[in-house]
């Protein structure tokens, strides 16, 4: 199948590129770097080729043909240069511990991804927790796979350049275009991304502490966020039996009790791992760059402490730092918060540790590649005005006391263990921990987008890195005779308790079916409309019109609002079109806004938005081309706008 062949080329190309700039400490580390480097570079190449062929009927055909040709050329070209692996000691072989962690990583990755998205008889089945977030993301994916969305626009808000990091969803759509069904394409890419993230955390743990076991434990702690929300939950039940029954049948996220935005959405639950799937690979890339930098600092330290009789320590070449900066820069269109996090974290390492000339090259390269993407996505052009300096994250009227209380309740158990680790560790690890603190300041001291909830990404990355120090502390405590083993088990249980309970909520979640294929509307859309057509519809979250790659004038308002689009102006235009009473005015409005079809269903007829719909005007002015006679889609009627 072409999609699997594409992924094979991605990994081979990624490994060939990786070998010119980075060493690999283990076979797992090598595979992870190969996949993450390969998928980032290959996705960029494929998308740029698709944009170059946007005037053709099927841009992805020519984009993938061009990618395979260029990838073959690069593989031949890169053979002429030696890998860094060939000039150093060989990477350690895979041992039974690596295999055990790897098997656990594969199992949990497949469980979370395939357990929240599936297909059944042409319908897309979504776990209820992902239903809302997957609306715009699946629409974006399908606009590439089945539509004609080059250069990319937001399917919920057509007519303006996209302001959303879209490359992950482009690649998922490309894999679907190459032969996989929607669920398999997205789940496979997501599973590989999560697997690569977990292994990259393990590699960073080995670099920081000299132990892949510590890194593996830290990776597994990713699924247990450490919040104390389980304490009031257990206290609310009168007996152990009642609490056990409540846990087994849990169908909601644990509540912290704080009256802050998002506290009942599961923002510190494992759900972010399978809802924000485009986050995983970006964090994995950053972890690999940090692994490279930690190894560099260790070599610098060894060089200073070595004697003249010892063999000199060879530092990585400058090109390795430029390459690392290029990867950070390429993350803007994959996940922009991780681009910002990477710049901030590495900028602090630049201040705290030696090797500033080389880090300046890394940061300069990242900015040189990243800033044009920031301008392209229009992050600085948001129509919503707000102060960049914002104290308190989601805490309203935040004081120092309320902020500390919230922070300790949410992260206290892990933070205590991390501080113990800092006492036991050396200067380099302490400076790394201090640099991590910049992510907390970003989350609690700034507002870089319209929706302050987006700052969660900064805290989430910080928590992933914090897990490394938590794992180190637990393993050190475990080594202290019997009392240490008991203490480590009890402390570990306090850290994972909340996350373990919330896994039952994941298990008990119910499926929501979203119509996609094998229905009259989907068949009509494929046979009678063009991939680039635009529909005026109700403000959908999910709908076959979106699932079949077509775009709508205005989708659910929260999503475009949160990206800084001028939703107030579109609200007015939307109301003018649907509430038009004169046929000539209606036609002028539809044509001037690029509308190809108008789809009116019972939701619009109920006029819950106060639009003053006059469907008779549409019926008298436009030919009716589709009627939902079976009433599967709210008695949907579709009218065609003449050209």
C-alpha positions in Angstrom: 0.0 0.0 0.0 1.3 3.4 -0.9 0.8 4.9 2.6 2.9 2.3 4.2 5.6 2.7 1.5 5.5 6.4 2.2 6.1 5.9 5.9 8.9 3.5 5.1 10.6 6.1 3.0 10.0 8.7 5.7 11.8 6.6 8.3 14.7 5.6 6.0 15.2 9.3 5.0 14.9 10.5 8.6 17.6 8.0 9.7 19.9 9.1 6.9 19.5 12.7 7.8 19.8 12.1 11.5 23.0 10.2 11.1 24.7 13.3 9.6 24.0 15.4 12.6 23.1 13.4 15.7 24.4 10.3 17.5 22.0 7.6 18.7 22.5 6.1 22.2 20.4 3.0 21.5 18.4 1.3 18.7 15.2 2.8 20.2 16.7 6.3 20.2 17.8 5.8 16.6 14.4 4.7 15.4 12.7 7.6 17.2 14.9 10.2 15.7 14.5 8.6 12.3 10.7 8.8 12.5 10.4 12.2 14.0 13.0 13.9 11.8 11.7 12.0 8.8 8.0 12.8 9.3 8.7 16.5 10.0 10.9 17.0 6.9 8.7 14.8 4.7 5.5 16.5 5.7 7.0 19.9 4.9 8.2 18.7 1.5 4.9 17.1 0.6 2.9 20.1 1.6 5.1 22.5 -0.3 4.8 20.4 -3.4 1.0 20.3 -3.0 1.0 24.1 -2.8 3.2 24.3 -5.9 0.7 22.1 -7.8 -2.4 23.8 -6.4 -3.6 24.7 -9.9 -3.9 21.1 -10.8 -7.0 19.0 -10.3 -5.3 16.7 -7.8 -2.4 18.4 -6.1 -1.6 15.5 -3.7 -1.0 13.2 -6.7 1.8 15.4 -7.9 3.0 16.3 -4.4 3.6 12.6 -3.5 5.2 11.8 -6.8 7.5 14.7 -6.3 8.2 13.7 -2.8 9.3 10.1 -3.8 11.6 11.5 -6.5 13.2 14.1 -4.2 13.5 11.6 -1.3 15.3 9.1 -3.6 17.6 11.8 -4.7 18.4 12.9 -1.1 19.0 9.3 -0.1 21.6 8.9 -2.9 23.1 12.3 -2.1 23.5 11.7 1.6 25.3 8.4 1.0 28.3 10.4 0.0 28.7 11.8 3.5 29.8 9.8 6.6 27.4 9.4 9.5 28.5 10.7 13.0 27.7 7.1 14.2 30.7 5.8 12.2 33.1 8.2 14.0 32.1 7.3 17.6 31.5 4.4 19.8 28.6 2.2 18.7 25.2 2.7 20.4 24.4 0.2 23.1 22.3 -2.8 22.0 18.7 -3.4 22.8 18.4 -5.1 26.2 15.5 -6.8 28.0 14.6 -3.6 29.9 14.4 -1.6 26.6 12.2 -4.3 25.1 9.9 -4.3 28.2 9.5 -0.5 28.1 9.1 -0.6 24.3 6.3 -3.2 24.5 4.5 -1.2 27.2 4.8 2.0 25.1 3.4 0.2 22.0 0.5 -1.3 24.0 -0.6 1.9 25.7 -0.2 4.0 22.5 -2.4 1.6 20.5 -4.9 1.4 23.3 -5.4 5.2 23.7 -5.4 6.0 19.9 -7.4 3.1 18.5 -9.6 3.2 21.6 -10.9 6.7 20.8 -11.3 6.7 17.1 -12.7 4.0 14.8 -15.0 3.4 11.8 -18.1 1.3 11.5 -20.1 0.8 8.2 -18.9 4.2 6.9 -19.5 6.1 10.1 -16.7 7.6 12.1 -16.9 6.5 15.8 -15.5 9.0 18.3 -15.1 8.7 22.0 -17.2 11.4 23.5 -14.2 13.2 25.1 -12.7 13.9 21.6 -15.9 14.7 19.8 -15.7 18.4 20.2 -12.0 18.9 19.5 -12.0 16.5 16.6 -14.6 18.5 14.8 -12.3 21.2 13.3 -9.3 18.8 13.2 -11.1 16.1 11.2 -12.6 18.8 8.9 -9.1 20.1 8.3 -7.7 16.5 7.7 -10.5 15.8 5.2 -10.0 19.1 3.4 -6.6 17.8 2.4 -7.5 14.1 1.8 -10.8 14.6 -0.1 -10.9 18.4 -0.7 -8.7 20.9 -2.4 -7.3 23.1 0.3 -4.0 24.4 -1.0 -2.7 26.8 0.3 -4.4 25.8 3.5 -7.5 27.7 4.8 -9.4 26.9 7.9 -12.5 24.7 6.8 -14.7 26.5 9.4 -13.7 30.0 8.2 -12.8 30.1 4.5 -11.5 33.1 2.6 -8.6 33.9 4.9 -5.2 32.3 5.4 -5.1 29.6 8.1 -4.0 30.6 11.6 -3.7 27.1 13.0 -0.8 24.7 13.1 -2.0 22.3 10.5 0.9 20.1 9.3 0.0 17.0 11.5 -3.5 17.0 10.1 -2.2 17.5 6.6 0.0 14.4 6.9 -2.9 12.4 8.4 -5.0 13.4 5.3 -2.1 12.6 3.0 -1.9 9.0 4.4 -5.7 8.7 3.9 -5.2 9.9 0.3 -2.5 7.3 -0.2 -4.9 4.4 0.7 -5.6 4.1 4.4 -9.1 4.8 5.7 -9.6 7.8 7.9 -9.4 6.1 11.2 -6.3 4.0 10.4 -4.5 6.9 8.8 -5.0 9.1 11.9 -4.5 6.4 14.4 -1.3 5.0 12.8 0.3 8.5 12.6 -0.8 9.2 16.2 0.4 5.9 17.6 3.8 6.3 16.0 4.0 9.9 17.3 3.1 8.8 20.8 5.5 5.9 20.7 8.3 8.3 19.5 7.5 10.8 22.3 7.7 8.1 25.0 11.1 6.8 23.7 12.4 10.4 23.3 11.6 11.0 27.0 13.5 7.8 27.8 16.5 9.0 25.8 16.5 12.3 27.5 16.3 10.6 30.9 19.4 8.5 29.9 21.2 11.7 28.9 20.4 13.5 32.1 20.9 10.7 34.6 22.7 7.9 32.7 19.8 5.5 33.0 17.3 4.5 30.4 15.2 2.9 33.2 14.8 6.3 34.8 13.8 7.7 31.4 11.3 4.8 30.9 9.7 5.4 34.3 9.4 9.1 33.5 7.7 8.2 30.1 5.1 6.1 31.9 4.5 8.9 34.4 3.2 10.8 31.4 -0.1 9.0 31.9 -0.4 10.0 35.5 -0.4 13.7 36.0 -0.1 13.8 39.8 -3.0 16.1 40.7 -4.5 15.7 44.1 -8.0 15.7 42.7 -8.4 12.1 43.7 -8.4 13.1 47.4 -11.7 14.9 47.5 -13.2 12.3 45.2 -12.3 9.4 47.6 -13.3 11.5 50.6 -16.8 12.0 49.1 -17.6 8.3 49.5 -18.4 6.8 52.8 -16.7 3.4 52.5 -14.0 1.6 50.6 -16.6 -0.4 48.7 -18.5 2.7 47.6 -15.3 4.3 46.4 -14.3 1.2 44.5 -17.6 1.0 42.8 -17.4 4.7 41.9 -14.0 4.2 40.4 -15.0 1.2 38.4 -18.0 3.0 36.9 -16.4 6.4 36.6 -17.6 8.3 33.5 -16.2 11.8 34.1 -12.9 13.4 34.9 -12.0 14.1 38.6 -12.8 17.6 39.7 -10.3 19.7 41.5 -13.0 21.8 43.2 -11.3 25.0 42.0 -13.7 27.4 40.2 -11.4 28.0 37.3 -11.9 27.6 33.6 -11.3 24.1 32.4 -11.1 22.3 35.8 -14.0 20.1 34.9 -12.8 19.4 31.3 -10.1 17.0 32.3 -7.2 19.4 31.5 -4.9 17.4 33.7 -6.2 14.0 32.7 -4.7 11.6 30.2 -7.2 12.9 27.6 -4.8 15.5 26.2 -2.7 12.7 24.8 -5.3 11.5 22.5 -7.2 14.7 22.0 -4.2 17.0 21.1 -2.5 14.4 18.9 -0.5 17.0 17.0 1.3 17.9 20.3 3.0 14.5 20.7 5.5 14.6 17.8 6.4 18.2 18.4 7.3 17.5 22.0 9.2 14.4 20.9 11.3 16.6 18.5 12.1 19.1 21.3 13.1 16.2 23.7 15.5 14.9 21.0 17.1 18.4 20.7 17.3 18.6 24.5 19.0 15.2 24.6 21.5 16.4 22.1 22.2 19.5 24.1 22.5 17.6 27.4 25.1 15.3 25.8 26.9 18.4 24.6 27.0 19.9 28.1 28.3 16.6 29.5 31.1 16.5 27.0 32.0 20.1 27.8 32.1 19.3 31.5 34.2 16.2 30.8 36.6 18.2 28.7 37.1 20.8 31.5 37.6 18.1 34.2 39.9 15.8 32.1 43.7 15.8 32.3 46.2 16.2 29.5 46.9 12.5 29.5 43.3 11.7 28.8 41.9 11.5 25.2 40.4 14.9 24.2 36.6 15.1 24.2 35.2 15.9 20.8 32.3 18.3 20.7 29.5 18.0 18.1 30.2 20.0 14.9 28.5 23.3 14.4 26.2 21.8 11.7 24.5 19.7 14.4 23.4 22.8 16.3 22.2 24.4 13.1 20.3 21.2 12.3 18.7 21.2 15.8 17.7 24.8 15.3 16.1 24.0 11.9 14.0 21.3 13.5 12.7 23.7 16.2 12.0 26.3 13.5 10.0 23.8 11.4 7.7 23.1 14.4 5.7 26.4 14.0 3.2 24.9 11.5 3.2 21.5 13.4 2.6 22.9 16.9 3.4 26.5 17.5 3.3 26.4 21.4 6.2 23.9 21.3 8.1 26.2 19.0 7.7 29.0 21.6 8.5 26.6 24.5 11.7 25.4 22.7 12.9 28.9 22.1 12.3 29.8 25.7 13.8 26.7 27.3 16.9 26.7 25.1 17.2 30.5 25.5 17.5 29.9 29.3 20.1 27.2 28.7 22.0 29.7 26.6 22.1 32.0 29.7 22.8 29.4 32.4 25.3 27.0 30.7 28.5 27.3 28.5 28.6 26.8 24.7 26.8 30.1 24.0 28.3 30.5 20.5 26.9 27.2 19.3 23.5 27.7 21.1 23.3 31.2 19.4 23.6 29.4 16.0 20.8 27.0 17.1 18.5 29.8 18.3 19.3 32.0 15.2 18.5 29.2 12.8 15.2 28.4 14.7 14.2 32.1 14.5 15.2 32.4 10.8 13.0 29.5 9.9 10.2 30.0 12.4 9.5 33.7 12.1 8.3 33.6 8.5 5.8 30.9 9.5 4.6 33.0 12.4 3.9 35.8 10.0 2.3 33.4 7.5 -0.1 32.1 10.1 -1.0 35.6 11.1 -0.5 35.2 14.8 0.4 38.9 15.1 -2.7 39.9 13.2 -5.4 38.8 15.6 -8.4 41.0 15.6 -8.8 40.5 19.4 -6.7 42.8 21.5 -5.3 41.7 24.8 -2.2 42.3 26.9 0.7 39.8 26.4 1.4 40.1 30.1 -1.3 38.2 32.0 -0.9 36.9 35.6 -2.6 33.8 36.9 -3.3 31.5 33.9 -7.1 30.6 34.3 -7.3 31.9 37.9 -9.6 34.9 38.0 -8.4 37.8 40.1 -5.3 35.8 40.9 -3.2 36.6 44.0 0.1 35.0 44.9 -1.7 32.9 47.5 -4.4 31.5 45.2 -1.8 30.8 42.5 0.5 28.9 44.9 -2.5 26.9 46.3 -3.6 25.9 42.8 -0.1 25.0 41.7 0.7 22.9 44.7 -2.7 21.1 44.6 -2.2 20.3 40.9 1.5 19.4 40.9 2.5 19.2 44.6 3.4 15.5 44.9 5.6 15.5 41.8 7.1 18.8 42.7 8.2 17.6 46.1 10.0 14.6 44.6 11.6 16.7 42.0 13.0 19.1 44.6 14.5 16.0 46.4 16.2 15.0 43.1 17.6 18.5 42.7 19.4 18.2 46.1 21.0 15.0 45.0 22.0 16.1 41.5 24.9 18.1 40.0 25.1 21.6 38.5 24.1 20.8 35.0 20.9 19.0 36.0 20.0 21.9 38.4 20.5 24.5 35.6 18.3 22.3 33.4 15.6 22.3 36.0 15.9 26.0 36.5 15.5 26.5 32.7 12.3 24.4 32.9 10.9 27.0 35.2 10.6 29.4 32.3 7.7 27.3 31.0 5.8 27.9 34.3 6.4 31.6 33.9 5.1 31.5 30.3 2.0 29.7 31.5 1.2 31.9 34.5 2.6 35.2 33.4 1.7 35.6 29.7 -1.2 35.4 27.3 0.0 34.7 23.7 -3.3 33.8 22.2 -7.0 34.7 22.5 -7.9 31.7 24.6 -5.8 31.6 27.8 -6.4 27.9 28.0 -3.8 27.5 25.3 -1.2 28.1 28.0 -1.8 24.6 29.1 0.7 23.4 26.5 3.5 25.2 28.4 2.6 23.6 31.7 2.1 20.2 30.0 5.6 20.3 28.5 7.0 21.4 31.9 5.2 18.4 33.6 6.7 16.0 31.1 10.2 17.2 31.9 9.4 17.3 35.6 8.6 13.6 35.4 12.3 12.9 34.7 13.3 14.3 38.0 10.4 12.6 39.8 11.6 9.2 38.3 15.1 9.9 39.4 14.0 10.6 43.0 11.8 7.5 43.1 14.7 5.3 41.9 17.1 6.8 44.4 14.7 6.3 47.3 14.0 2.8 46.2 17.7 1.9 46.6 17.7 2.7 50.4 17.1 -0.7 51.9 13.7 -2.0 52.7 12.4 1.3 54.1 13.4 3.1 50.9 11.5 0.5 48.8 8.4 0.9 50.8 8.6 4.7 50.7 9.2 4.7 47.0 6.1 2.5 46.4 3.9 4.7 48.6 5.2 7.9 47.0 4.8 6.5 43.6 1.2 5.4 44.4 0.4 9.0 45.5 1.7 10.3 42.2 -0.2 7.9 39.9 -3.4 7.5 41.9 -5.4 10.2 40.2 -4.3 9.2 36.7 -5.0 5.5 37.4 -8.5 6.3 38.5 -9.2 8.5 35.4 -8.2 5.6 33.2 -11.5 4.1 34.2 -13.2 7.1 32.8 -11.4 6.5 29.5 -12.5 2.8 29.6 -16.1 3.7 30.3 -16.4 6.5 27.7 -19.1 6.0 25.1 -18.9 6.3 21.3 -20.5 9.0 19.2 -21.2 8.1 15.5 -20.5 10.8 12.9 -21.8 10.0 9.4 -19.1 10.0 6.8 -19.6 7.5 3.9 -22.2 5.1 2.7 -25.1 7.5 2.8 -27.0 9.4 0.2 -25.6 12.8 1.1 -22.0 11.6 1.0 -22.5 9.9 -2.3 -24.1 13.1 -3.8 -21.2 15.3 -2.5 -18.6 13.0 -4.0 -20.4 12.8 -7.4 -21.8 16.3 -7.9 -19.6 18.8 -6.1 -15.9 19.8 -6.6 -13.3 19.3 -3.9 -12.8 23.1 -3.5 -16.5 24.0 -3.2 -17.7 26.1 -0.3 -21.0 25.7 1.5 -23.2 28.1 3.5 -24.6 26.0 6.3 -25.6 25.8 9.9 -22.6 26.3 12.2 -21.6 22.7 12.2 -19.0 20.9 14.4 -19.3 17.6 12.5 -21.2 17.0 9.3 -20.8 14.9 6.1 -20.2 18.1 4.2 -17.1 18.6 6.2 -16.2 14.9 6.5 -16.1 14.7 2.7 -13.6 17.4 2.4 -15.8 20.4 1.5 -15.5 23.6 3.4 -18.1 25.8 5.0 -18.4 29.6 5.2 -18.7 29.6 9.0 -18.5 26.7 11.5 -18.8 26.6 15.2 -17.8 30.1 16.3 -15.5 29.2 19.2 -12.9 27.6 17.0 -12.3 30.5 14.6 -12.7 33.0 17.5 -9.9 31.3 19.5 -7.6 31.6 16.5 -8.1 35.4 16.3 -10.4 35.6 13.3 -12.8 38.5 13.0 -15.8 36.5 13.9 -18.0 39.6 14.6 -17.8 40.7 11.0 -18.5 37.2 9.8 -21.5 37.0 12.1 -22.9 40.0 10.4 -22.3 38.7 6.9 -23.6 35.3 7.8 -26.9 36.9 9.1 -27.2 39.1 6.0 -27.0 36.1 3.7 -29.3 33.8 5.5 -31.8 36.5 6.3 -31.9 38.1 2.9 -35.3 39.0 1.6 -34.5 40.1 -1.9 -33.2 37.6 -4.5 -30.8 40.1 -6.2 -29.2 41.0 -2.9 -29.0 37.3 -1.9 -27.2 36.4 -5.1 -24.8 39.3 -4.8 -23.9 38.3 -1.2 -23.5 34.6 -2.1 -21.2 35.3 -5.1 -19.1 38.0 -3.4 -18.4 35.6 -0.5 -17.4 32.7 -2.7 -20.4 30.5 -1.8 -21.0 27.5 -4.2 -23.9 25.8 -2.3 -26.4 26.7 0.4 -27.4 23.9 2.8 -30.5 24.5 5.0 -31.6 22.0 7.6 -34.1 22.0 10.5 -31.6 23.5 12.9 -31.5 26.7 10.7 -35.3 26.6 10.2 -35.8 26.7 14.0 -33.8 30.0 13.9 -32.0 29.4 17.2 -29.4 31.9 16.1 -31.9 34.7 15.4 -31.0 34.9 11.8 -34.4 35.6 10.4 -34.1 32.9 7.7 -36.3 33.2 4.6 -36.0 29.9 2.9 -38.6 30.8 0.3 -36.2 33.4 -1.1 -33.6 30.7 -1.5 -36.1 28.3 -3.2 -37.2 31.0 -5.6 -33.7 32.2 -6.5 -31.6 29.0 -6.5 -32.1 25.6 -8.1 -32.5 22.8 -5.5 -30.0 20.0 -6.2 -30.3 17.7 -3.1 -33.1 16.8 -0.8 -32.7 14.7 2.3 -35.8 12.7 1.7 -34.8 10.1 4.3 -34.5 12.8 6.9 -31.1 11.5 8.2 -29.7 15.0 8.2 -32.4 17.2 9.5 -34.4 17.3 6.2 -31.4 19.0 4.6 -32.0 20.9 1.4 -29.1 22.0 -0.8 -29.3 24.8 -3.3 -26.7 25.6 -6.0 -25.5 29.1 -6.5 -25.4 29.8 -10.3 -22.1 31.0 -11.8 
